[in-house]
Amino acid sequence: MTQQPNFLSHLRTLLAGGLLLLLTACSTLDRGQSPELDRQGSWVVLPFANHTETPLAGNRAESIAEALLRTNGMARVKRYPGAAQQEALFDASERKQQDEALAWAKQQGARYALGGAVDEWRYKVGVDGEPAAGVTLQIIDVASGDTLWSGTGGKSGWSREALSAVAQQLIRDLLKTGLAGAR
């Protein structure tokens, strides 16, 4: 009779491990070491490059990143005003806009800049239409132009999840490491 509860216990453990493995298999993250950051320092969100076929994916990711900076205690956050312009597919002036935005950040007296790129932002083709997002982020020291931290990741969700929710989870997970050294 003691064998039945022991079997159920092993089955539960196996199912829990399988579920955990399934949930962690839905995302991939690579992040650098957390830099020491001044929590009181001012921030700017630079234009995110859009390397996808989805119009305005960079702008959407910028909005999410800006909000997450604020929710992580970074109260002094501005967004580059030129970023609201319409994105062209495979924009050749991407680097020029990034340099202009960084120069603007210096004029604003910002301490840190958050830049990035969106590599995937879509619903996968198929019966379920799973949402998938891929993002790269960098924290830049505005004065020197040095990259203090970078992280990249991809995440897919379940068929009933919103793409914006999957992207928000991904950007939050990436920023968790990038902002961990803020004091």
N, C-alpha and C positions, 0 to 999 in steps of 0.2 A: 504494500500500500504506500510506502514512502517513495517509491519510484515514480509515481504519478506526479506529485508536487515537484520533485526534482526535475522531471522532464519539462513541465510547464515553466519552471524557472529558467531553464536553459533556452527554451523556445522564446521566452520573452526577451532575454538578453540578446539572443541572435536577431530577433526582429528589431529591437532597439538599435543594435549596431548597424544593421542593414539600412534602417531609416536614416541614421546619422550619416552613413556613407553616401546615401542617395542625395541628401540635402547638401552635403559639402561638395559633391561632384558637379553641382550646378554653377559653380563660380571658380574663377582662377584669379589670384591676386599676387602681385610681386611688388613689394614696397621696400624703400630704403629705410635706413635708420632715422629715427625721429630727431630732428634738429632742435636745439634750444631756441625757443622763440619768445619774444616779449608779447604777452597777452594784451598789453596796452598799446602795442604798435598799430599803426593804421595799415589797412589792407586795400588793395584794388584787385578786382577780378578782370583779367585781361581777356580779349576775345579768344574763344576756343576754336581751334581749327576743326573744320568739318570734313572728314575723310570718308564720308558715307554718301549714299545716293539720296538720303532723306533731307529735304530742304529744312534749314534752320535747326538742325540737330545740335550744332554748336551753341546756338543761343539758348536752347532748352537746357542743355547741360550747364551753361553759365548761370542761369537762373537758379537751378537746383544747388549748385556749388555756393553761390552767394548766400542763399538762405541757410545752408548748412554751416557756413562760416559763422553766421550770426548766432545760430543755435548752439554753437560750440564756444560761445563767449567772446567772439571777436566783434565788438560793438561798432568799431570804426571801419566800415566796409563801404567802398564805392565801386561802381561798375563803370568801365570805360564807355563813354557816351557814343563813340563811333561804332560800337558792336551791334547796334540795333539795325544796321543796314542789311539789306537782303544779301544772303550768301549766294555766290555763284558756284556751280559745280566745278571742282578742281581749280580753285582760284589761284592764279599765279602770284598775286600780290599778297599772299598770306604772310610771308616773312616781313614784308614792308609794314603791314598793318600791326604786326606784333611789335616791331621796333618803335613805331609811332605810339602805340599804347604804353610801352615801357617808358618812353620819353614823357608822355603825359603823366604817368604815375610819379615820376621824379618831380615834375612841376607841382604836383599836388602834395608833395612831401610825404608820400607813402613809404612805409618801411618794408612791407612785403607785398608781393604780387602772386596771385594764383593764376597760373596759365594751364592750358590743357589742349587736348585733342579728342575728338570723338571718332572712334574707328568703326563702331557698329551701333546702329540705332534703328531697330526694325522688329517686325513680327516675322518669325520664320515661316516660310512657305510650308504648307501641309495642313492636315486635318485639324490639328490643335492650334496652329498659329501662335506658338510660344513667343513671348517677348524676349529680345536679346539686346544687350547694351555692352559696348566696349569703350573704355575711357582711359586716357593717360592724363595725369595731373603733375604739375611741378609747382613748388613753392620757390620763389625767386627773391633774393635780396635786391631790392630796387636800386640802392646806391651803387652796388658793384656789378649788378647783372648776373651774379653767380647763382646757380641752381643749388638751393640748400637741401632740397628733398624732391624725390620723384617716385611715383607709383603708377602702376598700370594694372588693369584688370578687365575681366569680362564676366558677365553674369547672364544667365537665362532664367526665365521664370516659368510658371505654370500657365496653361492656356487661358485661364480666367484672370490673370494678373495684368495690370496696366503696365505698359512700357515705361512710363514715368516712375512708377513705383519700383520697378526693377533697377532703373538707372539711379534713383535716389538711394536705394540700399547699397549699390555698388560704390557710388561717390562717398557715401557716409563711411563705408568700410575702409576705403582708401584714406580719407581724411583723418580717420581715427588714429592712424599711425603718424601721419604727417603733422598733426596738431598735438600729439601726445607730449611733446616737450615744451609746450607753451606754459609759461609761468607768469 
